[in-house]
Amino acid sequence: MAKIEEKAKVGRPKLADSELINDSWCKIASCLVVALVMTICGVGVLTNRTPFEVMTFANPNKAQASVAKVKTVTVLSPKHVETKVIKAKKAATVVIPAKNEN
């Protein structure tokens, strides 16, 4: 009793038909859309922003501060040392110890 052997196909394989190609492109596009949505939502969760703020690059945490009065800062120098007074923008007076170079 001999086994029946199938004949091996020879030649160029058949290419995919247009229906299979269109189906493949639809699957690729849907996977990319899902990945994009997951990325936008993930960035929103990590930065505590809404997906719309992530897409428009809006930053809700803009730095806001009020300027207070500048107080004078004085650094005391040790004994027997001359001092130099530096005024920055006429608002702050800083005393820096300086050595005598004689």
C-alpha positions in Angstrom: 0.0 0.0 0.0 1.6 3.2 -1.2 0.9 6.6 0.3 -0.7 9.2 -1.9 1.7 12.1 -2.2 0.5 15.6 -3.1 2.3 17.3 -5.9 4.4 20.3 -4.7 3.3 23.6 -6.2 5.9 25.0 -8.5 6.2 28.6 -9.8 5.2 32.0 -8.6 2.8 32.2 -5.6 -0.5 33.9 -6.0 -0.5 37.6 -4.8 -3.2 38.8 -2.4 -6.4 40.1 -4.0 -7.6 43.6 -3.6 -10.2 42.7 -0.9 -7.5 41.2 1.3 -5.2 44.3 0.8 -8.0 46.7 1.7 -8.9 44.7 4.8 -5.2 44.8 5.8 -5.0 48.5 5.4 -8.2 49.0 7.5 -6.7 46.9 10.3 -3.4 48.8 10.2 -5.2 52.2 10.3 -7.5 51.1 13.2 -4.4 49.9 15.2 -2.7 53.2 14.6 -5.7 55.2 15.7 -6.0 53.2 18.9 -2.3 53.6 19.6 -2.6 57.4 19.1 -5.6 57.7 21.4 -3.9 55.7 24.1 -0.8 57.9 23.8 -2.8 61.1 24.1 -4.8 59.8 27.1 -1.6 58.5 28.7 0.2 61.8 28.4 -2.9 63.5 29.8 -3.0 61.2 32.9 0.7 61.7 33.5 0.6 65.5 33.2 -2.9 65.9 34.8 -4.4 67.5 31.7 -7.4 66.8 29.5 -6.8 65.1 26.1 -7.9 68.4 24.4 -5.2 70.3 26.4 -2.6 67.7 25.4 -3.5 68.0 21.7 -3.4 71.8 21.7 -0.3 72.0 23.8 -2.1 74.1 26.4 -0.4 74.4 29.8 -2.9 75.1 32.6 -0.1 75.4 35.2 1.2 78.7 34.0 3.4 80.3 36.6 1.7 83.3 38.2 3.3 85.3 41.0 3.1 88.7 42.6 6.2 90.8 43.2 6.7 91.7 46.8 8.8 94.5 48.2 12.5 93.7 48.1 14.1 93.8 51.5 17.7 94.9 52.2 20.1 91.9 52.8 23.1 92.6 54.9 26.0 90.2 55.4 28.2 91.0 58.3 31.9 90.9 57.8 34.5 89.7 60.3 36.6 92.2 62.3 39.6 93.9 60.6 38.2 93.4 57.1 37.1 96.2 54.8 33.7 96.0 53.2 32.4 96.8 49.8 28.8 97.9 49.3 27.1 96.8 46.1 23.7 98.2 45.2 21.8 96.2 42.6 19.1 98.1 40.8 18.9 100.6 43.7 16.7 98.1 45.6 19.0 95.9 47.6 22.2 96.6 49.5 24.6 93.8 49.8 27.7 93.9 52.0 30.5 91.5 50.8 33.6 90.9 53.0 36.7 91.9 51.1 40.3 91.1 52.0 43.0 93.8 52.2 45.6 93.3 49.6 48.7 95.3 50.8 
